[in-house]
Amino acid sequence: MTGRVIKSTGSWYIVEDETETRYECRIKGKIRMKGLRTTNPVAVGDLVEFEKEPDQPTAVISKVNERFNYILRKSINQSHEVQILASNMDQAILLVTLAQPRTSLGFIDRYLVSAEAFHVPVTLLFNKFDLYSEENLESVREIEQIYIKLGYPVLEVSVLENSGMDDLNATLSNKISLISGHSGVGKSTLINQLIPGLELRTSEISDASEKGIHTTTFAEMFKFPSGGFIIDTPGIRELGIIGIEKEELGHYFREMKALMPKCRFHNCHHMHEPGCAIVEAVETGDIEASRYDTYCSIYLNRDTRV
């Protein structure tokens, strides 16, 4: 039988078949994906082959079908922790807050780079607009413009005030959407608003660290009322880049990719080489300095290979 993994608890998986019948499954032996070493060989969103166990209510997954996309997570502080957040999605929604907690531009850029590398379209969803002063709003709009100019869709919501939800509903309708973000950005509260009656657990921001507390323990897919699915995953504290060769990194920054053919040297690292079109664009303001800083940080300080 063939089905889709809709929930992962680490050792057991809930798989739904074409008739929407659900099975509790385990893995048969060791499942390895070609060229990919992860802590979770089976991820939410995977299409799998499985069969019922004789005289048991459970089933066994024997094969993971080829994924057409996925997003990887690697903790910066735990270099051996590599995990597939989700697979086979139409889009990812990155939930961003500029207060309680603050989402850094570096985090946004790293997420976008990873999504570009693995062919996942991303929409940036700026949340908690009820918290922002006029000065804060001006900063938010400046940040939004960085990504709008690059072609990334941007939405604004306040879940508490129920504003901006119509546009978000339209974006999610009839699609499989991964919703990601730092712990505490309001992900569970947002999903509860989108899917009435779901009642995911939520929590307050830690006063000491101004960071969120994990409330989602396992990845899970939920049916969206107007068609499609929402994938909820545990909040991300830090995001390291993996699965990308350093020489390829610039291709996943949209503004850099467009200018790279103009560099004097075909193997330009876009650091200090003479005639580098990227460095020149940063100096003229055509490439945002914060984006270039993220590129340099990844290139110089992180091992970007699997």
N, C-alpha and C positions, 0 to 999 in steps of 0.2 A: 504494500500500500504506500501511497505518497501523501505527505501532509506538510503543514507548515508549523515550525516551532513557535509557539505563542508565549511560552514562559520558560525561563531557565532558573533553576535553583542551585546550580553548580553540579549536582550529581544526578538530578532527575529533571525531566523536561515534559512539558505539556505540549502535545502535538494535536493539531486539528486537521481532519481530513476534508475532502470536498463536500461532504454532507454536514459539516460543522460538528461532527462527533469528535469528542476529545479523548485522548489517551494519555495516561501517565507512562512515560518511557524512560528507559535507561539506555546507555551506550553499549553496543556489542563489541567487546575487546577494545582496541585502540584505534581511533579514527584520526588520521593525519591528513591535513590538506597540503597538497603539493606546494613547496616553496614557502610555507607559512607555519611558523611555530608560535602557538598561542597557548594561554592557560585554559581557554575554553574551545575545544574542537568543534563544539556545536553551539550556535548562537541564535538568539531570537531573530526571527525572520528567515532562517534557513529553511529550504525545501529539502525534506529528507525522505528516505525510504525506510519503512519500518514494518514490523510484523508482530502480531499478537503472540504472547507466550502461551503455550498449551496449558489449559486449565488454570489460567491466571488472569486477573483483571488488567494486568500491565502489558506493555509492549516493549520491543527492542529496536533501537535505531541501528541500522546496518550501514547506511551510506548517507553522506551529505552531498546533495547535488551541487553543481558548480554555481557559485555566487556571481551575480552580475555586478554587484558593488558591495562595499562594506566600509565601516569606519573603525580604525584601530585606535586603541588607547595605550599609551605607555606612561607610567608614572615617572616624573623627573627624578624623584628621590629613590625609587625602587626600579633599578634599571632592568631587572629580569621580569618585571610584571608587564606582560603584553596581552591585551584582551581585545576581542572583537566586541564593540558596543552593540552593533546590530548589522544585519545584512539585508540585501534585496529590498531596498526602500526607494520610494519615488523622490523623497526629499528629506532634508534635515532642517529642523527649526532650532536655531541656537538662541536660547533665552539669555538676554543681557540686562544687567542692572548697573547703574552708575552709583548706587548707594545701597547699603544694607543687603548684601555685600557689593563691593565694587568689582565689576568684571574688567580686567586689564585689557588694553589694546593688544598686548602680546598674546594673551590667551585667545582672543578673537582671531588673530592672524594665524596662530598655530592650528586652530580648529579648521579654518578655511583652507589652509595648505593641505591638511590631511584629507579633507573632503574633496578638494580638487584632484589630489593624487589618486583617489579611489572612486572618482566619477559620481559623487553625490552632490546634487544641487543643494544650496543652502540659502535659507531666508533668515535674516537677523531680526529677532523679535525683542524690542526694547520694552521692558516691563517696569512697573512701579512708578508710573508717571504721577500718581497721587502724592509722591514724596518730594517732588522736585520744586525748588523755588524758580523764579524767573532766571536767575543766574545759572542754576543747574540746567534748566531747559536749553539755554543758549549753548552750553557745553555739549549737551546731548546731541543737539542738531548739528553741531560742527563735526562730531564723531560720526553721525549718520552719513554726512556728506562724503566722508572718506570712502565709505563702502558703496554708496549709491553711485558715485563716479566710476567705480569698478564694475558696476552692473549687478551688484548683489541686491535682491529685494529687501526692503526694510519696512517693518511694521511697528506700530506703537500701541501698547495696551496698558490699561490699569485694571487688573483683575478685580481689585477691591471696589472700584467704581464702575465696573462692567463696561468700560469704554474700549473701543477698537476691536471688540470681539466679533463683529459682523465680518470685517475684512479677514480676520484670522480664520473664522469658520469657512469662508469661501476658499481660502488657501488650502485648508486641510481636506475639504470635501472630496471623497472618492480617491484618496491617495493614501499610500502607506508612508507615514511621517514619523521620523525619529525626533523626539524633543529632548534636547540636551542643555546643559548649563552647569554652572557652579552649584554646589549645595547652597540652599537658601535664596535662590533667585526667584522662587515662587512656582517651581515646576509642578509640584503636586497640587497646589492650590489652583493653578491654571487648568490642569487636566480635570480636576473635580468640577470646575466651572463648565468645561467643554462637554463633559459626559456626566449629566445629572445622575445622582444615585451611586456613583462610583465610590466616593468617600475614601480616597487615599489618605494616609496619615500625613499630617503636616507638622511643622515645628517652628519655633521662634529662632531668630538669629542670636548667636552667642554674643552677649554684651562685651565679653573680654576680648574676643578675637575679631568680632564683626564678621564672622564667617558662618555659613550655614552648617547645620547638622544633618547628616545623612538620614533621610526618612524612607527612601526607597532602597530596599535591600537587594532585590533581584530584578532583572530585566523582564518586562512583560508587555504584550500587545493587547490593546483594548479596541473593541469595535467602536468606530466613530458613528454617531447617530445619522449623519447624512452620507454614509458610505465611506469605506476605507478603514484604516486602522491608525491608532496612535501607539508608538512604542515609547514606553517609559523606562529609563535606566537610572541607576544610582548617580547622584551628583558627582561632578568631577572637580576635585580640588586643584590638581595640576595636570597639565597635558604635555607630554613629550612627543616629539615627532619620530616615527619609525616607519620603515618600509620604503624610504626615499633615499636614493644615493645623493651625496652632496652635489655632484656635478649636474643633477637633474633639478635641484631645489628651486632655482630661479624660474623654471617652467610653471611652477605652481603658484607663483605670484603673478596675477594677470597683467599688471602694468609692466612688470619686468619682462615677461615673455614677449610682449609686443615690441620691446626695444632691443632685445638681445641680438637680433641680426645686424644691428648698427654698430656693435662693439668692434673695435679694431682687430681683436684676436678672437678666433672662433672658440678657444678654450678659456675665455675670460672668466675669472672668479668673481668679478664685480666688486672688487675691494679697492685696490690701489693701482690697477693696471692703467697705463696711458691709453687714452682713446676709448674709455669705457662709457658707453651710452647710458648705463644705469646710474653711475656715479654723477655724471653730468646732469641727469634728470633730477636727482636728489638735490643737487646744488641749485638748480633753477626752480625747484618747488613742484616740478611736474610729477615727481614721485614723493609721496608723503614720507617724511623722515621717520615716523614711528613704524611704518611698514618696512622700511629699509633696515632699521635697527633690529626688527624681529628676524629679518633674513640673516643679518650678520650674526646674531646671537645663535641661531640654529646652526649656521654653517661653521662657526668657529668653535662652539662649545659643546655641541651635542653629537653623539654618534647617531647618524640618521639612517642606519641600515638595520634590517631585520637580523 
